[in-house]
Amino acid sequence: MSMGLVMSLWLVFTVWGFGLNNIGLVVLVCSLNLILLVLFLPSFQFCLMSEWVGMDEMSFLMVVLSILVTMVSIVSSCKDMKEKEMNYIGGFNIMEMVGLVCISSTLFFLSCSWMDFYFFFELSLIPTFFLILKWGYRPERLQAGVYMIMYTVSSSLPLFMGLLWFWSSVGSDSMLLSKMVGSFWREDLGWPWLAMSLGFIVKLPMYGVHGWLPKAHVEAPLSGSMLLAGILLKFGGYGVIRFSWFVEIAMSSIIQFVLVAALWGGVLSSVICLCQSDLKSLIAYSSIGHMAMGFAGFLTFFSIGKMGFVCMMFAHGLCSPVLFSLAASSYDICSSRNILLTKGMLRTFPLFSTFWFLFSVINMGVPPSLNFFSEVFCLGSLVWMESFLSVPGGMMCFFAGCYCLVLFSLVNHGNISNLSKGMINLSPRYISSMVFTCFFLLPGSFFMDFFFV
């Protein structure tokens, strides 16, 4: 019921901030659907709606995340949508592309057959590719789109071949049936698991196969960056949890190698954040570090590691898109994404700097935010497995605090930038989306049973 009250507050903000325009109606309808979904959700462990569609607590949480990120992205990028509402490609405009990503991601999280699971896993790339290719800002968007397609599609081919082999062995593509049969799985699935999980690891992404992500974020429009960080990166985490569940993979030397590589890759990506001058590139590399911490926690195969990973996906899925929205607003003010040129925000836009402060400290994991508890759970599972793993885990948390402080201080403190265009009006819809997101991330620890599943 507490979640329903938060949704009701979002509806109040929506009605207050919107007139009867297309964007307002879309967000209003999504808000009503989300309120009904939360209020009338029965208490269940698993709900099989049909042979192909089912929902448990984790998939429900991811569906809620998809709807929330879609609403916030529509609110934050309404300027792009108004300016380019007649800029159609193939009969679709930018709002409809965002809707296609939301629909395909919802169907992906609700899929109970692994062939539908794989189909919607790849389908979401198509509208995202068009968002980057058509509505990107620079000529390099073609290279970024090709990078994204080549990385994700080529890495998922072993997964497709393995799923076809599973289908021929079981005679069905049902995840539940495969879990119950389970007789054809081999004891040593280390290397086959790694080859088939590569599609999820690239989508996550893990350091070393992350080359497509900063390029895609930098060249994508605001809505594309928000959907990438909030929804599409969660495909990798959700997929590897589901895949490891019905394959019943056990700890092996290959798993330990991937775990250690993910941890040290997260440390490297966190250090790279300190060297970035582009706002969007810094936020993109911070996503790699956060997902590395959660992925390593899950690979310990402790229950608290898995719960921390799921909570981190949700918390990061809300925090990172808002940071991209703040970076886009800073670009509108100063016409630059360079951190050294977008400074002095605190003197001219104190309310805007307040949001920068809130989401910077949430991103670094300040208590009692969801990010803090998810990091504690993941780090605790690592220490349970091997005390030495606390070294890279602790370094990752330390560097996360460093680059978040550097990000906030450089953007908001100092002399006013000569590129600043003066006062801008923060619309009520923009403010309401920020406040609503804080309702989830800061006091979320008071109803942790909803997030730690």
Contacts in CASP RR format, 6 or more apart in sequence:
PFRMAT RR
TARGET T0000
AUTHOR 0000-0000-0000
METHOD contacts of the structure
MODEL  1
MSMGLVMSLWLVFTVWGFGLNNIGLVVLVCSLNLILLVLFLPSFQFCLMS
EWVGMDEMSFLMVVLSILVTMVSIVSSCKDMKEKEMNYIGGFNIMEMVGL
VCISSTLFFLSCSWMDFYFFFELSLIPTFFLILKWGYRPERLQAGVYMIM
YTVSSSLPLFMGLLWFWSSVGSDSMLLSKMVGSFWREDLGWPWLAMSLGF
IVKLPMYGVHGWLPKAHVEAPLSGSMLLAGILLKFGGYGVIRFSWFVEIA
MSSIIQFVLVAALWGGVLSSVICLCQSDLKSLIAYSSIGHMAMGFAGFLT
FFSIGKMGFVCMMFAHGLCSPVLFSLAASSYDICSSRNILLTKGMLRTFP
LFSTFWFLFSVINMGVPPSLNFFSEVFCLGSLVWMESFLSVPGGMMCFFA
GCYCLVLFSLVNHGNISNLSKGMINLSPRYISSMVFTCFFLLPGSFFMDF
FFV
1 39 0 8 1.000
2 446 0 8 1.000
2 447 0 8 1.000
3 38 0 8 1.000
3 447 0 8 1.000
3 450 0 8 1.000
4 35 0 8 1.000
4 38 0 8 1.000
4 39 0 8 1.000
6 436 0 8 1.000
6 439 0 8 1.000
6 440 0 8 1.000
7 31 0 8 1.000
7 34 0 8 1.000
7 35 0 8 1.000
7 38 0 8 1.000
7 39 0 8 1.000
8 35 0 8 1.000
9 436 0 8 1.000
9 439 0 8 1.000
10 31 0 8 1.000
10 34 0 8 1.000
10 432 0 8 1.000
10 436 0 8 1.000
10 439 0 8 1.000
11 28 0 8 1.000
11 31 0 8 1.000
11 32 0 8 1.000
11 35 0 8 1.000
13 428 0 8 1.000
13 432 0 8 1.000
13 433 0 8 1.000
13 435 0 8 1.000
13 436 0 8 1.000
14 24 0 8 1.000
14 27 0 8 1.000
14 28 0 8 1.000
14 31 0 8 1.000
14 429 0 8 1.000
14 432 0 8 1.000
15 28 0 8 1.000
16 428 0 8 1.000
16 432 0 8 1.000
17 427 0 8 1.000
17 428 0 8 1.000
17 429 0 8 1.000
17 432 0 8 1.000
18 24 0 8 1.000
18 25 0 8 1.000
18 27 0 8 1.000
18 28 0 8 1.000
18 429 0 8 1.000
22 95 0 8 1.000
23 74 0 8 1.000
23 75 0 8 1.000
23 78 0 8 1.000
23 81 0 8 1.000
23 95 0 8 1.000
24 429 0 8 1.000
26 74 0 8 1.000
26 95 0 8 1.000
27 71 0 8 1.000
27 74 0 8 1.000
27 75 0 8 1.000
27 429 0 8 1.000
30 67 0 8 1.000
30 70 0 8 1.000
30 71 0 8 1.000
31 71 0 8 1.000
33 67 0 8 1.000
34 64 0 8 1.000
34 67 0 8 1.000
34 68 0 8 1.000
37 63 0 8 1.000
37 64 0 8 1.000
38 64 0 8 1.000
41 60 0 8 1.000
44 55 0 8 1.000
44 56 0 8 1.000
44 57 0 8 1.000
45 56 0 8 1.000
45 57 0 8 1.000
46 54 0 8 1.000
46 55 0 8 1.000
46 56 0 8 1.000
47 54 0 8 1.000
47 55 0 8 1.000
47 56 0 8 1.000
48 54 0 8 1.000
48 112 0 8 1.000
48 176 0 8 1.000
49 55 0 8 1.000
49 110 0 8 1.000
51 112 0 8 1.000
51 113 0 8 1.000
51 174 0 8 1.000
52 111 0 8 1.000
52 112 0 8 1.000
52 113 0 8 1.000
52 116 0 8 1.000
53 110 0 8 1.000
53 111 0 8 1.000
53 112 0 8 1.000
54 110 0 8 1.000
54 111 0 8 1.000
54 112 0 8 1.000
55 63 0 8 1.000
55 110 0 8 1.000
56 453 0 8 1.000
57 453 0 8 1.000
58 238 0 8 1.000
58 241 0 8 1.000
58 310 0 8 1.000
58 453 0 8 1.000
59 109 0 8 1.000
59 110 0 8 1.000
59 238 0 8 1.000
61 310 0 8 1.000
61 314 0 8 1.000
61 450 0 8 1.000
61 451 0 8 1.000
61 453 0 8 1.000
62 109 0 8 1.000
62 234 0 8 1.000
62 238 0 8 1.000
62 313 0 8 1.000
62 314 0 8 1.000
63 106 0 8 1.000
63 109 0 8 1.000
63 110 0 8 1.000
65 230 0 8 1.000
65 231 0 8 1.000
65 234 0 8 1.000
65 313 0 8 1.000
65 314 0 8 1.000
65 317 0 8 1.000
65 318 0 8 1.000
66 102 0 8 1.000
66 105 0 8 1.000
66 106 0 8 1.000
66 109 0 8 1.000
66 231 0 8 1.000
67 102 0 8 1.000
67 106 0 8 1.000
68 318 0 8 1.000
68 437 0 8 1.000
68 440 0 8 1.000
69 226 0 8 1.000
69 227 0 8 1.000
69 230 0 8 1.000
69 231 0 8 1.000
69 317 0 8 1.000
69 318 0 8 1.000
69 321 0 8 1.000
70 98 0 8 1.000
70 99 0 8 1.000
70 101 0 8 1.000
70 102 0 8 1.000
70 227 0 8 1.000
70 231 0 8 1.000
71 433 0 8 1.000
72 226 0 8 1.000
72 318 0 8 1.000
72 321 0 8 1.000
72 322 0 8 1.000
72 325 0 8 1.000
72 433 0 8 1.000
72 436 0 8 1.000
72 437 0 8 1.000
73 98 0 8 1.000
73 222 0 8 1.000
73 223 0 8 1.000
73 224 0 8 1.000
73 226 0 8 1.000
73 227 0 8 1.000
73 321 0 8 1.000
74 81 0 8 1.000
74 95 0 8 1.000
74 98 0 8 1.000
74 223 0 8 1.000
75 429 0 8 1.000
75 430 0 8 1.000
75 432 0 8 1.000
75 433 0 8 1.000
76 222 0 8 1.000
76 223 0 8 1.000
76 226 0 8 1.000
76 321 0 8 1.000
76 322 0 8 1.000
76 325 0 8 1.000
76 328 0 8 1.000
76 430 0 8 1.000
76 433 0 8 1.000
77 94 0 8 1.000
77 221 0 8 1.000
77 222 0 8 1.000
77 223 0 8 1.000
77 226 0 8 1.000
77 325 0 8 1.000
77 328 0 8 1.000
78 429 0 8 1.000
79 332 0 8 1.000
80 94 0 8 1.000
80 135 0 8 1.000
80 221 0 8 1.000
80 222 0 8 1.000
80 223 0 8 1.000
81 93 0 8 1.000
81 94 0 8 1.000
81 95 0 8 1.000
81 223 0 8 1.000
84 93 0 8 1.000
84 94 0 8 1.000
84 135 0 8 1.000
85 93 0 8 1.000
85 94 0 8 1.000
85 95 0 8 1.000
86 93 0 8 1.000
87 93 0 8 1.000
87 94 0 8 1.000
87 134 0 8 1.000
87 135 0 8 1.000
89 130 0 8 1.000
89 134 0 8 1.000
92 100 0 8 1.000
92 127 0 8 1.000
92 130 0 8 1.000
94 131 0 8 1.000
94 135 0 8 1.000
94 221 0 8 1.000
94 223 0 8 1.000
97 127 0 8 1.000
97 130 0 8 1.000
97 131 0 8 1.000
97 223 0 8 1.000
98 127 0 8 1.000
98 131 0 8 1.000
98 223 0 8 1.000
98 224 0 8 1.000
98 227 0 8 1.000
99 127 0 8 1.000
100 126 0 8 1.000
100 127 0 8 1.000
101 124 0 8 1.000
101 127 0 8 1.000
101 128 0 8 1.000
101 131 0 8 1.000
101 227 0 8 1.000
101 231 0 8 1.000
101 232 0 8 1.000
102 231 0 8 1.000
104 120 0 8 1.000
104 123 0 8 1.000
104 124 0 8 1.000
104 127 0 8 1.000
105 120 0 8 1.000
105 124 0 8 1.000
105 231 0 8 1.000
105 232 0 8 1.000
105 235 0 8 1.000
107 116 0 8 1.000
107 120 0 8 1.000
108 117 0 8 1.000
108 120 0 8 1.000
108 121 0 8 1.000
108 123 0 8 1.000
108 124 0 8 1.000
108 235 0 8 1.000
108 238 0 8 1.000
109 238 0 8 1.000
111 117 0 8 1.000
111 120 0 8 1.000
112 174 0 8 1.000
112 175 0 8 1.000
112 176 0 8 1.000
113 173 0 8 1.000
113 174 0 8 1.000
113 175 0 8 1.000
114 163 0 8 1.000
114 166 0 8 1.000
114 167 0 8 1.000
114 173 0 8 1.000
114 174 0 8 1.000
114 175 0 8 1.000
114 178 0 8 1.000
114 246 0 8 1.000
115 163 0 8 1.000
115 167 0 8 1.000
115 173 0 8 1.000
116 173 0 8 1.000
117 175 0 8 1.000
117 239 0 8 1.000
117 242 0 8 1.000
118 156 0 8 1.000
118 159 0 8 1.000
118 160 0 8 1.000
118 163 0 8 1.000
121 156 0 8 1.000
121 203 0 8 1.000
121 235 0 8 1.000
121 239 0 8 1.000
122 152 0 8 1.000
122 153 0 8 1.000
122 156 0 8 1.000
124 231 0 8 1.000
124 232 0 8 1.000
124 235 0 8 1.000
125 148 0 8 1.000
125 149 0 8 1.000
125 152 0 8 1.000
125 153 0 8 1.000
128 148 0 8 1.000
128 224 0 8 1.000
128 227 0 8 1.000
128 228 0 8 1.000
128 232 0 8 1.000
129 145 0 8 1.000
129 148 0 8 1.000
129 149 0 8 1.000
131 220 0 8 1.000
131 221 0 8 1.000
131 223 0 8 1.000
131 224 0 8 1.000
131 227 0 8 1.000
132 141 0 8 1.000
132 144 0 8 1.000
132 145 0 8 1.000
132 148 0 8 1.000
132 216 0 8 1.000
132 219 0 8 1.000
132 220 0 8 1.000
132 221 0 8 1.000
132 224 0 8 1.000
133 141 0 8 1.000
133 142 0 8 1.000
133 145 0 8 1.000
135 221 0 8 1.000
135 223 0 8 1.000
136 219 0 8 1.000
136 220 0 8 1.000
136 221 0 8 1.000
137 219 0 8 1.000
137 221 0 8 1.000
138 219 0 8 1.000
140 215 0 8 1.000
140 218 0 8 1.000
140 219 0 8 1.000
141 219 0 8 1.000
141 220 0 8 1.000
143 215 0 8 1.000
143 219 0 8 1.000
144 212 0 8 1.000
144 215 0 8 1.000
144 216 0 8 1.000
144 218 0 8 1.000
144 219 0 8 1.000
144 220 0 8 1.000
145 212 0 8 1.000
145 215 0 8 1.000
145 216 0 8 1.000
145 219 0 8 1.000
147 211 0 8 1.000
147 212 0 8 1.000
147 215 0 8 1.000
147 216 0 8 1.000
148 212 0 8 1.000
148 215 0 8 1.000
148 216 0 8 1.000
150 212 0 8 1.000
151 202 0 8 1.000
151 209 0 8 1.000
151 211 0 8 1.000
151 212 0 8 1.000
152 199 0 8 1.000
152 202 0 8 1.000
152 203 0 8 1.000
152 212 0 8 1.000
155 198 0 8 1.000
155 199 0 8 1.000
155 201 0 8 1.000
155 202 0 8 1.000
155 209 0 8 1.000
156 198 0 8 1.000
156 199 0 8 1.000
156 202 0 8 1.000
158 195 0 8 1.000
158 196 0 8 1.000
158 198 0 8 1.000
158 199 0 8 1.000
159 196 0 8 1.000
159 197 0 8 1.000
159 198 0 8 1.000
159 199 0 8 1.000
159 200 0 8 1.000
159 243 0 8 1.000
162 192 0 8 1.000
162 196 0 8 1.000
163 173 0 8 1.000
163 196 0 8 1.000
166 173 0 8 1.000
166 178 0 8 1.000
167 173 0 8 1.000
169 184 0 8 1.000
170 177 0 8 1.000
170 178 0 8 1.000
170 181 0 8 1.000
170 184 0 8 1.000
172 178 0 8 1.000
175 242 0 8 1.000
175 245 0 8 1.000
175 246 0 8 1.000
178 246 0 8 1.000
179 245 0 8 1.000
179 246 0 8 1.000
179 248 0 8 1.000
182 248 0 8 1.000
185 247 0 8 1.000
185 248 0 8 1.000
186 192 0 8 1.000
187 250 0 8 1.000
188 252 0 8 1.000
189 247 0 8 1.000
189 249 0 8 1.000
189 252 0 8 1.000
190 249 0 8 1.000
190 252 0 8 1.000
190 254 0 8 1.000
190 255 0 8 1.000
191 254 0 8 1.000
193 244 0 8 1.000
193 247 0 8 1.000
193 249 0 8 1.000
193 254 0 8 1.000
193 255 0 8 1.000
194 254 0 8 1.000
194 258 0 8 1.000
196 243 0 8 1.000
197 240 0 8 1.000
197 243 0 8 1.000
197 244 0 8 1.000
198 209 0 8 1.000
199 236 0 8 1.000
200 235 0 8 1.000
200 236 0 8 1.000
200 237 0 8 1.000
200 239 0 8 1.000
200 240 0 8 1.000
200 243 0 8 1.000
201 209 0 8 1.000
201 236 0 8 1.000
201 240 0 8 1.000
201 258 0 8 1.000
201 295 0 8 1.000
202 209 0 8 1.000
202 212 0 8 1.000
203 232 0 8 1.000
203 233 0 8 1.000
203 235 0 8 1.000
203 236 0 8 1.000
203 237 0 8 1.000
204 233 0 8 1.000
204 236 0 8 1.000
204 237 0 8 1.000
204 240 0 8 1.000
204 291 0 8 1.000
204 295 0 8 1.000
205 211 0 8 1.000
205 212 0 8 1.000
205 213 0 8 1.000
205 233 0 8 1.000
205 288 0 8 1.000
205 291 0 8 1.000
206 258 0 8 1.000
206 261 0 8 1.000
206 262 0 8 1.000
206 265 0 8 1.000
206 288 0 8 1.000
206 291 0 8 1.000
206 292 0 8 1.000
206 295 0 8 1.000
207 261 0 8 1.000
207 262 0 8 1.000
207 264 0 8 1.000
207 265 0 8 1.000
207 266 0 8 1.000
207 268 0 8 1.000
207 269 0 8 1.000
207 288 0 8 1.000
207 289 0 8 1.000
207 292 0 8 1.000
208 265 0 8 1.000
210 269 0 8 1.000
210 288 0 8 1.000
213 228 0 8 1.000
213 233 0 8 1.000
213 284 0 8 1.000
213 287 0 8 1.000
213 288 0 8 1.000
214 281 0 8 1.000
214 284 0 8 1.000
214 285 0 8 1.000
216 228 0 8 1.000
217 225 0 8 1.000
217 228 0 8 1.000
217 229 0 8 1.000
217 280 0 8 1.000
217 281 0 8 1.000
217 283 0 8 1.000
217 284 0 8 1.000
217 324 0 8 1.000
218 278 0 8 1.000
218 280 0 8 1.000
218 281 0 8 1.000
218 284 0 8 1.000
220 228 0 8 1.000
222 324 0 8 1.000
222 325 0 8 1.000
222 328 0 8 1.000
225 280 0 8 1.000
225 321 0 8 1.000
225 324 0 8 1.000
225 328 0 8 1.000
226 321 0 8 1.000
226 324 0 8 1.000
226 325 0 8 1.000
227 321 0 8 1.000
229 283 0 8 1.000
229 284 0 8 1.000
229 287 0 8 1.000
229 316 0 8 1.000
229 317 0 8 1.000
229 320 0 8 1.000
229 321 0 8 1.000
229 324 0 8 1.000
230 316 0 8 1.000
230 317 0 8 1.000
230 318 0 8 1.000
230 320 0 8 1.000
230 321 0 8 1.000
231 317 0 8 1.000
233 287 0 8 1.000
233 291 0 8 1.000
233 316 0 8 1.000
233 317 0 8 1.000
234 313 0 8 1.000
234 317 0 8 1.000
237 291 0 8 1.000
237 295 0 8 1.000
237 298 0 8 1.000
237 309 0 8 1.000
237 313 0 8 1.000
238 313 0 8 1.000
240 295 0 8 1.000
240 298 0 8 1.000
241 298 0 8 1.000
241 306 0 8 1.000
241 309 0 8 1.000
241 310 0 8 1.000
249 255 0 8 1.000
250 301 0 8 1.000
251 301 0 8 1.000
255 299 0 8 1.000
258 299 0 8 1.000
259 296 0 8 1.000
259 297 0 8 1.000
259 299 0 8 1.000
259 300 0 8 1.000
259 389 0 8 1.000
260 389 0 8 1.000
260 392 0 8 1.000
262 292 0 8 1.000
262 295 0 8 1.000
262 296 0 8 1.000
262 299 0 8 1.000
263 292 0 8 1.000
263 293 0 8 1.000
263 296 0 8 1.000
263 382 0 8 1.000
263 389 0 8 1.000
263 392 0 8 1.000
263 393 0 8 1.000
263 396 0 8 1.000
264 392 0 8 1.000
265 288 0 8 1.000
265 289 0 8 1.000
265 292 0 8 1.000
266 288 0 8 1.000
266 289 0 8 1.000
266 292 0 8 1.000
266 293 0 8 1.000
266 392 0 8 1.000
266 396 0 8 1.000
267 392 0 8 1.000
267 393 0 8 1.000
267 395 0 8 1.000
267 396 0 8 1.000
267 399 0 8 1.000
269 285 0 8 1.000
269 286 0 8 1.000
269 288 0 8 1.000
269 289 0 8 1.000
269 292 0 8 1.000
270 285 0 8 1.000
270 286 0 8 1.000
270 289 0 8 1.000
270 395 0 8 1.000
270 396 0 8 1.000
270 399 0 8 1.000
270 400 0 8 1.000
270 402 0 8 1.000
270 403 0 8 1.000
271 399 0 8 1.000
272 285 0 8 1.000
273 282 0 8 1.000
273 285 0 8 1.000
273 286 0 8 1.000
273 399 0 8 1.000
273 403 0 8 1.000
274 399 0 8 1.000
274 402 0 8 1.000
274 403 0 8 1.000
274 406 0 8 1.000
276 282 0 8 1.000
276 285 0 8 1.000
276 339 0 8 1.000
277 338 0 8 1.000
277 339 0 8 1.000
277 340 0 8 1.000
278 337 0 8 1.000
278 338 0 8 1.000
278 339 0 8 1.000
279 327 0 8 1.000
279 330 0 8 1.000
279 331 0 8 1.000
279 337 0 8 1.000
279 338 0 8 1.000
279 339 0 8 1.000
279 342 0 8 1.000
279 407 0 8 1.000
279 411 0 8 1.000
280 324 0 8 1.000
280 327 0 8 1.000
280 337 0 8 1.000
282 339 0 8 1.000
282 403 0 8 1.000
282 407 0 8 1.000
283 320 0 8 1.000
283 323 0 8 1.000
283 324 0 8 1.000
283 327 0 8 1.000
286 320 0 8 1.000
286 363 0 8 1.000
286 400 0 8 1.000
286 403 0 8 1.000
286 404 0 8 1.000
287 316 0 8 1.000
287 320 0 8 1.000
289 396 0 8 1.000
289 400 0 8 1.000
290 312 0 8 1.000
290 316 0 8 1.000
290 320 0 8 1.000
290 371 0 8 1.000
290 400 0 8 1.000
291 312 0 8 1.000
291 313 0 8 1.000
291 316 0 8 1.000
292 396 0 8 1.000
293 312 0 8 1.000
293 375 0 8 1.000
293 378 0 8 1.000
293 379 0 8 1.000
293 393 0 8 1.000
293 396 0 8 1.000
293 397 0 8 1.000
294 305 0 8 1.000
294 308 0 8 1.000
294 309 0 8 1.000
294 312 0 8 1.000
294 313 0 8 1.000
294 374 0 8 1.000
294 378 0 8 1.000
295 309 0 8 1.000
296 378 0 8 1.000
296 382 0 8 1.000
296 389 0 8 1.000
296 393 0 8 1.000
297 305 0 8 1.000
297 306 0 8 1.000
297 308 0 8 1.000
297 309 0 8 1.000
297 378 0 8 1.000
297 381 0 8 1.000
297 382 0 8 1.000
298 305 0 8 1.000
298 306 0 8 1.000
298 309 0 8 1.000
298 378 0 8 1.000
300 381 0 8 1.000
300 382 0 8 1.000
300 384 0 8 1.000
300 385 0 8 1.000
302 381 0 8 1.000
302 384 0 8 1.000
302 385 0 8 1.000
304 377 0 8 1.000
304 380 0 8 1.000
304 381 0 8 1.000
304 384 0 8 1.000
305 377 0 8 1.000
305 378 0 8 1.000
305 380 0 8 1.000
305 381 0 8 1.000
307 377 0 8 1.000
307 452 0 8 1.000
307 453 0 8 1.000
308 373 0 8 1.000
308 374 0 8 1.000
308 377 0 8 1.000
308 378 0 8 1.000
308 381 0 8 1.000
308 452 0 8 1.000
309 374 0 8 1.000
309 378 0 8 1.000
310 451 0 8 1.000
310 452 0 8 1.000
310 453 0 8 1.000
311 370 0 8 1.000
311 373 0 8 1.000
311 374 0 8 1.000
311 377 0 8 1.000
311 448 0 8 1.000
311 451 0 8 1.000
311 452 0 8 1.000
312 371 0 8 1.000
312 374 0 8 1.000
312 375 0 8 1.000
312 378 0 8 1.000
314 370 0 8 1.000
314 451 0 8 1.000
315 362 0 8 1.000
315 369 0 8 1.000
315 370 0 8 1.000
315 371 0 8 1.000
315 374 0 8 1.000
315 441 0 8 1.000
315 451 0 8 1.000
316 371 0 8 1.000
318 437 0 8 1.000
318 440 0 8 1.000
318 441 0 8 1.000
319 359 0 8 1.000
319 362 0 8 1.000
319 363 0 8 1.000
319 371 0 8 1.000
319 437 0 8 1.000
319 441 0 8 1.000
320 363 0 8 1.000
322 355 0 8 1.000
322 359 0 8 1.000
322 433 0 8 1.000
322 434 0 8 1.000
322 437 0 8 1.000
323 359 0 8 1.000
323 360 0 8 1.000
323 363 0 8 1.000
325 430 0 8 1.000
325 433 0 8 1.000
326 352 0 8 1.000
326 355 0 8 1.000
326 356 0 8 1.000
326 359 0 8 1.000
327 337 0 8 1.000
329 352 0 8 1.000
329 424 0 8 1.000
329 430 0 8 1.000
330 337 0 8 1.000
330 342 0 8 1.000
330 345 0 8 1.000
330 411 0 8 1.000
331 337 0 8 1.000
331 342 0 8 1.000
332 421 0 8 1.000
332 424 0 8 1.000
333 342 0 8 1.000
333 345 0 8 1.000
333 349 0 8 1.000
333 420 0 8 1.000
333 421 0 8 1.000
333 422 0 8 1.000
333 424 0 8 1.000
334 341 0 8 1.000
334 342 0 8 1.000
334 417 0 8 1.000
334 419 0 8 1.000
334 420 0 8 1.000
334 421 0 8 1.000
335 419 0 8 1.000
335 421 0 8 1.000
336 342 0 8 1.000
336 419 0 8 1.000
339 407 0 8 1.000
339 410 0 8 1.000
339 411 0 8 1.000
340 410 0 8 1.000
341 417 0 8 1.000
341 419 0 8 1.000
342 411 0 8 1.000
342 417 0 8 1.000
342 419 0 8 1.000
343 410 0 8 1.000
343 411 0 8 1.000
343 412 0 8 1.000
343 413 0 8 1.000
343 414 0 8 1.000
343 415 0 8 1.000
343 416 0 8 1.000
343 417 0 8 1.000
344 411 0 8 1.000
344 412 0 8 1.000
344 413 0 8 1.000
344 414 0 8 1.000
344 415 0 8 1.000
344 416 0 8 1.000
344 417 0 8 1.000
344 420 0 8 1.000
345 352 0 8 1.000
345 353 0 8 1.000
345 356 0 8 1.000
345 411 0 8 1.000
345 412 0 8 1.000
346 353 0 8 1.000
346 412 0 8 1.000
346 413 0 8 1.000
346 414 0 8 1.000
347 414 0 8 1.000
347 416 0 8 1.000
348 416 0 8 1.000
348 420 0 8 1.000
348 422 0 8 1.000
348 423 0 8 1.000
349 423 0 8 1.000
349 424 0 8 1.000
349 426 0 8 1.000
351 426 0 8 1.000
351 431 0 8 1.000
352 426 0 8 1.000
353 412 0 8 1.000
355 434 0 8 1.000
356 408 0 8 1.000
356 411 0 8 1.000
356 412 0 8 1.000
357 408 0 8 1.000
357 412 0 8 1.000
358 434 0 8 1.000
358 438 0 8 1.000
358 442 0 8 1.000
359 434 0 8 1.000
359 437 0 8 1.000
360 404 0 8 1.000
360 405 0 8 1.000
360 407 0 8 1.000
360 408 0 8 1.000
361 369 0 8 1.000
361 404 0 8 1.000
361 408 0 8 1.000
362 369 0 8 1.000
362 371 0 8 1.000
362 438 0 8 1.000
362 441 0 8 1.000
362 442 0 8 1.000
363 371 0 8 1.000
363 400 0 8 1.000
363 404 0 8 1.000
364 371 0 8 1.000
364 400 0 8 1.000
364 401 0 8 1.000
364 404 0 8 1.000
364 405 0 8 1.000
365 371 0 8 1.000
365 372 0 8 1.000
365 375 0 8 1.000
365 397 0 8 1.000
365 400 0 8 1.000
365 401 0 8 1.000
366 372 0 8 1.000
367 373 0 8 1.000
367 445 0 8 1.000
368 442 0 8 1.000
368 443 0 8 1.000
368 444 0 8 1.000
368 445 0 8 1.000
368 446 0 8 1.000
369 441 0 8 1.000
369 442 0 8 1.000
369 444 0 8 1.000
369 445 0 8 1.000
370 440 0 8 1.000
370 441 0 8 1.000
370 444 0 8 1.000
370 445 0 8 1.000
370 451 0 8 1.000
371 441 0 8 1.000
372 445 0 8 1.000
373 445 0 8 1.000
373 448 0 8 1.000
373 452 0 8 1.000
375 397 0 8 1.000
377 452 0 8 1.000
379 390 0 8 1.000
379 393 0 8 1.000
379 394 0 8 1.000
379 397 0 8 1.000
382 389 0 8 1.000
382 390 0 8 1.000
382 393 0 8 1.000
383 389 0 8 1.000
383 390 0 8 1.000
444 451 0 8 1.000
END
